[in-house]
Amino acid sequence: MPTFVERLAARWHAAHSLLCVGLDPDPTRLPAALRGRDDAIFAFCRAIVDATADLVCAFKPQIAYFSAYRAEDQLEALIAHIRRQYPGILVILDAKRGDIGATAEQYAREAFERYTADAVTLSPYMGEDSLAPFLADAQHGAFLLCRTSNAGGDALQMLDVGGERLYERIARLALRWNRNGQLGLVVGATYPAELARVRALVGEMPLLVPGIGAQGGDVAATLSAGQTADGTGLVINSSRAILYAGQGEDFAAQARAAAVRLRDEINRLRRQPPLG
């Protein structure tokens, strides 16, 4: 069976896209036509998925937007829908887990057995043993928080640790921990200089890049800093700018239009991978 990274590379090329749509369904921002429905979160996300599936390399559901509203069953149904209708698309569960031992094993079961995600976001703060259960199967991947898109991350990620920044140490450690080629890193588009530094440190390791759109990350700067030699290597996430592009009955069509614009902008600016 192909590994997670192999499947991600296949999707980059098959879809000719580095775009990832983040699924962060805020019930207070759903279109009026969906409010009050028992399955409103699922119905909204399914419509977004169906409208954008051909444009993306991955979908990234944020677990908090489901669990906070007791909608875990709707998350399960959503991922099952993606699996059934769009089997080539990767699902990255944005859960930011990070624990050790039996607890980490349960979190891994949650991500990969209950939700059937392809990859999960993790905190590296507790070290390699907190990652091991998530890497037991080469078909599954993990993206470690490295240089996050929020300004508050500076307080820790920019600390000097023996002559380098903490985010640089995490990138170096990820290379050591990446024994089966399953790891990627989360690096925000809001910090293109640090994104370039991480790329220099980790070679072709996949980078999940939040911060485009509502957080103000720049597409051209992101690509210049983070793409690999063949114009891939990035999973460029946009959530709110796509999800809430429209509020009327045509919300899914508006989301698609926003996704097309971003996908096309990325493709116009990135290096083009060789054909074939």
CORDA-V897937 format. One record per residue. N is the residue number from 1. RES is the residue in one letter. PSI is psi in degrees with one decimal (none if undefined). Layout:
N/RES/PSI, N/RES/PSI
This chain:
1/M/140.7, 2/P/149.5, 3/T/170.4, 4/F/-47.8, 5/V/-37.2, 6/E/-41.2, 7/R/-36.2, 8/L/-45.2, 9/A/-39.6, 10/A/-39.5, 11/R/-38.8, 12/W/-44.7, 13/H/-40.5, 14/A/-41.4, 15/A/-11.0, 16/H/51.7, 17/S/140.7, 18/L/5.3, 19/L/135.1, 20/C/132.1, 21/V/120.0, 22/G/132.5, 23/L/93.3, 24/D/75.3, 25/P/102.5, 26/D/114.0, 27/P/-26.9, 28/T/-12.0, 29/R/6.8, 30/L/151.6, 31/P/146.9, 32/A/-34.5, 33/A/-20.4, 34/L/-18.6, 35/R/139.8, 36/G/-14.3, 37/R/140.8, 38/D/-29.5, 39/D/31.6, 40/A/-41.3, 41/I/-45.7, 42/F/-46.0, 43/A/-40.9, 44/F/-51.1, 45/C/-38.1, 46/R/-41.4, 47/A/-40.1, 48/I/-45.6, 49/V/-49.1, 50/D/-31.8, 51/A/-22.3, 52/T/-1.7, 53/A/-38.6, 54/D/-5.6, 55/L/-7.8, 56/V/159.3, 57/C/-22.4, 58/A/158.6, 59/F/146.1, 60/K/86.3, 61/P/133.8, 62/Q/115.6, 63/I/-30.6, 64/A/-34.1, 65/Y/-14.4, 66/F/-48.4, 67/S/-32.1, 68/A/-23.5, 69/Y/23.0, 70/R/39.0, 71/A/30.1, 72/E/-34.3, 73/D/-31.6, 74/Q/-32.3, 75/L/-43.7, 76/E/-44.9, 77/A/-36.6, 78/L/-47.6, 79/I/-35.9, 80/A/-37.7, 81/H/-44.1, 82/I/-44.4, 83/R/-43.3, 84/R/-44.2, 85/Q/-27.9, 86/Y/65.2, 87/P/-18.1, 88/G/-8.3, 89/I/134.0, 90/L/144.4, 91/V/118.5, 92/I/112.6, 93/L/115.3, 94/D/93.7, 95/A/-20.7, 96/K/47.3, 97/R/163.9, 98/G/95.3, 99/D/179.5, 100/I/165.8, 101/G/-138.6, 102/A/-31.3, 103/T/-44.2, 104/A/-37.8, 105/E/-39.6, 106/Q/-39.3, 107/Y/-38.7, 108/A/-40.9, 109/R/-41.4, 110/E/-48.9, 111/A/-46.5, 112/F/-25.1, 113/E/-51.0, 114/R/-52.3, 115/Y/-10.2, 116/T/37.6, 117/A/156.6, 118/D/-29.4, 119/A/165.6, 120/V/151.2, 121/T/140.1, 122/L/151.1, 123/S/132.4, 124/P/6.6, 125/Y/-31.3, 126/M/6.0, 127/G/-173.6, 128/E/-38.1, 129/D/-19.7, 130/S/-15.1, 131/L/-26.2, 132/A/-45.2, 133/P/-26.7, 134/F/-16.3, 135/L/12.3, 136/A/-24.6, 137/D/122.4, 138/A/-14.9, 139/Q/-14.4, 140/H/146.8, 141/G/172.9, 142/A/139.8, 143/F/118.4, 144/L/135.3, 145/L/127.7, 146/C/-70.7, 147/R/93.1, 148/T/163.9, 149/S/-11.0, 150/N/145.6, 151/A/-32.5, 152/G/-18.6, 153/G/-20.4, 154/D/-35.1, 155/A/-31.1, 156/L/-47.3, 157/Q/-20.6, 158/M/8.9, 159/L/144.4, 160/D/124.6, 161/V/91.3, 162/G/36.6, 163/G/2.7, 164/E/163.9, 165/R/154.1, 166/L/-39.0, 167/Y/-33.0, 168/E/-38.3, 169/R/-40.3, 170/I/-43.0, 171/A/-42.0, 172/R/-41.2, 173/L/-37.2, 174/A/-37.0, 175/L/-41.1, 176/R/-39.1, 177/W/-14.2, 178/N/52.6, 179/R/-31.3, 180/N/13.0, 181/G/34.4, 182/Q/-9.6, 183/L/148.6, 184/G/176.8, 185/L/149.9, 186/V/118.5, 187/V/123.5, 188/G/143.4, 189/A/-16.8, 190/T/-6.6, 191/Y/72.5, 192/P/-31.6, 193/A/-43.4, 194/E/-33.5, 195/L/-43.9, 196/A/-38.4, 197/R/-43.1, 198/V/-42.6, 199/R/-41.0, 200/A/-33.4, 201/L/-35.6, 202/V/3.4, 203/G/-126.9, 204/E/12.4, 205/M/136.2, 206/P/141.3, 207/L/125.1, 208/L/121.0, 209/V/98.7, 210/P/172.2, 211/G/-4.0, 212/I/139.5, 213/G/-113.7, 214/A/-31.3, 215/Q/-5.2, 216/G/8.7, 217/G/145.4, 218/D/129.6, 219/V/-47.9, 220/A/-43.4, 221/A/-37.8, 222/T/-46.6, 223/L/-42.4, 224/S/-37.4, 225/A/-34.0, 226/G/-15.0, 227/Q/154.5, 228/T/179.0, 229/A/-29.3, 230/D/12.5, 231/G/20.9, 232/T/-146.0, 233/G/-8.2, 234/L/141.8, 235/V/97.7, 236/I/111.3, 237/N/138.7, 238/S/132.0, 239/S/-81.7, 240/R/-37.7, 241/A/-25.6, 242/I/-47.8, 243/L/-42.1, 244/Y/31.1, 245/A/-25.9, 246/G/151.2, 247/Q/-6.4, 248/G/-166.7, 249/E/-20.1, 250/D/25.7, 251/F/-37.0, 252/A/-40.0, 253/A/-38.8, 254/Q/-39.0, 255/A/-42.7, 256/R/-44.0, 257/A/-41.2, 258/A/-39.5, 259/A/-39.4, 260/V/-44.9, 261/R/-44.2, 262/L/-43.7, 263/R/-44.8, 264/D/-36.4, 265/E/-43.4, 266/I/-47.7, 267/N/-32.3, 268/R/-30.9, 269/L/-18.3, 270/R/162.8, 271/R/139.9, 272/Q/125.2, 273/P/152.9, 274/P/148.3, 275/L/153.3, 276/G/none
